[in-house]
């Protein structure tokens, strides 16, 4: 299994790199004056293209990593549950109850993580768009002495992006802590029920 996951990580990394390369090659084919990519649904500016190359390709990488778990996870759960029930008897159901009780908690946390990720991406795109716009119009900004105003606006966008990143990081840490604690709690509950 470790050998498989090593290969899966290798393939997923190659998939992400290939997609980022394809997006970069496509962006190089834009006309010299064009700074946006037209897709089926919308026009992407420089921030949207960077978002495609960084964030969206990481989603594809994650999907490539988790593809194996779709069939392997239920199979392992069934085998391990059968073995535990054979050796420990009905006390296994107490541990299973704890495991099932954590599913709604994890589901809610994953929804929050997804919404925070979208908010962080939107803030990053706004900051990147404002930065690219200021670089394109630097001469006008200097002429009107607006560079400090724009610097403050970009700093405010960056602070918002970092706040959303920190919030997402805190929720990911709590989610990880719960995920790491559940097996120990299940073990304690199962063995306690077995002893009783």
C-alpha positions as CSV (number, residue, x, y, z in Angstrom):
1,X,0.0,0.0,0.0
2,X,2.9,2.4,0.8
3,X,4.3,1.6,-2.6
4,X,1.0,2.4,-4.2
5,X,0.7,5.7,-2.4
6,X,4.2,6.6,-3.4
7,X,3.3,6.1,-7.1
8,X,0.0,7.9,-6.6
9,X,1.7,11.0,-5.2
10,X,4.2,10.9,-8.1
11,X,1.4,10.6,-10.7
12,X,-0.7,13.3,-9.0
13,X,2.3,15.7,-9.0
14,X,2.9,15.0,-12.7
15,X,-0.8,15.7,-13.4
16,X,-0.6,19.0,-11.6
17,X,2.6,20.0,-13.3
18,X,1.2,19.1,-16.7
19,X,-2.0,21.1,-16.2
20,X,-0.1,24.1,-15.0
21,X,2.2,23.8,-18.0
22,X,-0.8,23.6,-20.4
23,X,-2.4,26.7,-18.8
24,X,0.9,28.6,-19.0
25,X,1.4,27.6,-22.6
26,X,-2.1,28.8,-23.4
27,X,-1.6,32.1,-21.7
28,X,1.6,32.7,-23.8
29,X,-0.6,32.4,-26.9
30,X,-2.6,35.5,-26.0
31,X,-2.2,38.5,-28.2
32,X,0.4,41.0,-27.0
33,X,-2.2,43.6,-25.8
34,X,-4.5,41.0,-24.3
35,X,-4.3,40.4,-20.6
36,X,-7.3,38.0,-20.2
37,X,-8.3,34.6,-21.2
38,X,-11.8,34.0,-22.5
39,X,-13.4,30.8,-21.3
40,X,-16.9,29.4,-21.9
41,X,-18.3,31.1,-18.9
42,X,-16.2,34.1,-18.2
43,X,-13.2,36.2,-19.0
44,X,-10.2,35.5,-16.7
45,X,-7.7,38.2,-16.0
46,X,-4.1,37.7,-14.8
47,X,-5.4,36.7,-11.4
48,X,-7.8,34.1,-12.9
49,X,-5.0,32.5,-14.9
50,X,-2.7,32.4,-11.9
51,X,-5.6,30.9,-9.9
52,X,-6.0,28.2,-12.6
53,X,-2.3,27.4,-12.5
54,X,-2.0,27.3,-8.6
55,X,-5.3,26.6,-6.8
56,X,-7.4,24.7,-9.4
57,X,-4.6,22.4,-10.4
58,X,-4.1,21.5,-6.8
59,X,-7.8,20.3,-6.7
60,X,-7.1,18.0,-9.6
61,X,-4.0,16.8,-7.9
62,X,-6.0,16.0,-4.7
63,X,-8.6,14.2,-6.7
64,X,-5.9,12.0,-8.4
65,X,-4.5,11.2,-5.0
66,X,-7.9,10.2,-3.5
67,X,-9.2,8.2,-6.5
68,X,-7.7,5.0,-5.0
69,X,-9.4,5.6,-1.7
70,X,-12.9,5.3,-3.3
71,X,-12.6,1.5,-3.6
72,X,-9.8,0.8,-1.2
73,X,-11.3,2.5,1.9
74,X,-14.6,0.6,2.0
75,X,-12.7,-2.7,1.4
76,X,-10.3,-2.1,4.2
77,X,-13.1,-1.0,6.6
78,X,-15.0,-4.2,5.8
79,X,-12.0,-6.4,6.3
80,X,-10.8,-4.7,9.5
81,X,-14.3,-4.6,11.0
82,X,-14.8,-8.3,10.3
83,X,-11.5,-9.2,11.9
84,X,-12.3,-7.0,15.0
85,X,-15.7,-8.5,15.3
86,X,-14.2,-12.0,15.1
87,X,-11.8,-11.3,17.9
88,X,-13.6,-8.8,20.1
89,X,-17.3,-9.6,19.5
90,X,-20.1,-7.1,19.9
91,X,-18.0,-4.5,21.7
92,X,-16.8,-3.4,18.3
93,X,-20.2,-1.8,17.7
94,X,-19.5,0.8,20.4
95,X,-16.3,1.9,18.6
96,X,-18.3,1.9,15.3
97,X,-20.9,4.1,16.9
98,X,-18.2,6.7,17.9
99,X,-16.8,6.5,14.3
100,X,-20.2,7.1,12.7
101,X,-21.0,9.9,15.2
102,X,-18.0,11.9,13.9
103,X,-19.1,11.8,10.3
104,X,-21.6,14.7,10.6
105,X,-18.9,16.8,12.4
106,X,-16.4,16.1,9.6
107,X,-19.0,16.9,6.9
108,X,-19.8,20.3,8.4
109,X,-16.1,21.1,8.8
110,X,-15.3,20.2,5.2
111,X,-18.2,22.4,4.0
112,X,-16.7,25.3,6.0
113,X,-13.2,24.6,4.7
114,X,-14.6,24.6,1.1
115,X,-16.3,28.0,1.6
116,X,-13.2,29.4,3.3
117,X,-11.1,28.2,0.4
118,X,-13.4,29.9,-2.1
119,X,-13.3,33.2,-0.1
120,X,-9.5,33.0,0.1
121,X,-9.3,32.4,-3.7
122,X,-11.6,35.4,-4.3
123,X,-9.4,37.6,-2.1
124,X,-6.3,36.5,-3.9
125,X,-7.8,37.2,-7.3
126,X,-8.9,40.6,-6.2
127,X,-5.4,41.5,-4.9
128,X,-3.7,40.1,-8.0
129,X,-6.1,42.0,-10.3
130,X,-5.5,45.3,-8.4
131,X,-1.7,44.7,-8.5
132,X,-1.6,43.9,-12.2
133,X,-3.8,47.0,-12.9
134,X,-1.5,49.2,-10.9
135,X,1.5,47.9,-12.8
136,X,-0.2,48.5,-16.1
137,X,-1.1,52.1,-15.2
138,X,2.0,53.0,-13.2
139,X,2.7,56.1,-15.2
140,X,-0.8,57.6,-14.6
141,X,-0.6,56.7,-10.9
142,X,2.7,58.5,-10.5
143,X,1.4,61.5,-12.5
144,X,-1.7,61.8,-10.2
145,X,0.3,60.9,-7.0
146,X,-2.0,58.0,-6.3
147,X,0.7,55.4,-5.6
148,X,0.3,55.6,-1.8
149,X,-3.5,55.3,-2.1
150,X,-3.1,52.2,-4.3
151,X,-0.4,50.8,-2.0
152,X,-2.9,51.1,0.9
153,X,-5.6,49.4,-1.1
154,X,-3.3,46.5,-2.1
155,X,-2.1,46.1,1.5
156,X,-5.8,46.0,2.7
157,X,-6.5,43.3,0.1
158,X,-3.5,41.4,1.2
159,X,-4.5,41.6,4.9
160,X,-8.0,40.3,4.0
161,X,-6.4,37.4,2.0
162,X,-4.1,36.6,4.9
163,X,-7.0,36.7,7.4
164,X,-8.9,34.2,5.3
165,X,-5.8,32.1,4.9
166,X,-5.3,32.0,8.7
167,X,-9.0,31.2,9.3
168,X,-8.8,28.3,6.9
169,X,-5.5,27.1,8.5
170,X,-7.1,27.1,12.0
171,X,-10.1,25.1,10.7
172,X,-7.8,22.7,8.9
173,X,-5.8,22.2,12.1
174,X,-8.9,21.5,14.1
175,X,-10.1,19.1,11.4
176,X,-6.7,17.3,11.5
177,X,-6.8,17.1,15.3
178,X,-10.2,15.5,15.2
179,X,-9.1,13.1,12.5
180,X,-6.1,12.1,14.4
181,X,-7.9,11.7,17.7
182,X,-10.8,9.6,16.4
183,X,-8.9,6.3,16.1
184,X,-7.6,6.5,19.6
185,X,-11.1,7.4,21.0
186,X,-12.6,4.5,19.0
187,X,-9.9,2.1,20.4
188,X,-10.5,3.2,24.0
189,X,-14.3,2.9,23.7
190,X,-14.0,-0.5,22.0
191,X,-11.6,-2.0,24.5
192,X,-13.5,-0.5,27.4
193,X,-16.7,-2.1,26.1
194,X,-14.8,-5.4,25.6
195,X,-13.5,-5.3,29.2
196,X,-17.0,-4.6,30.6
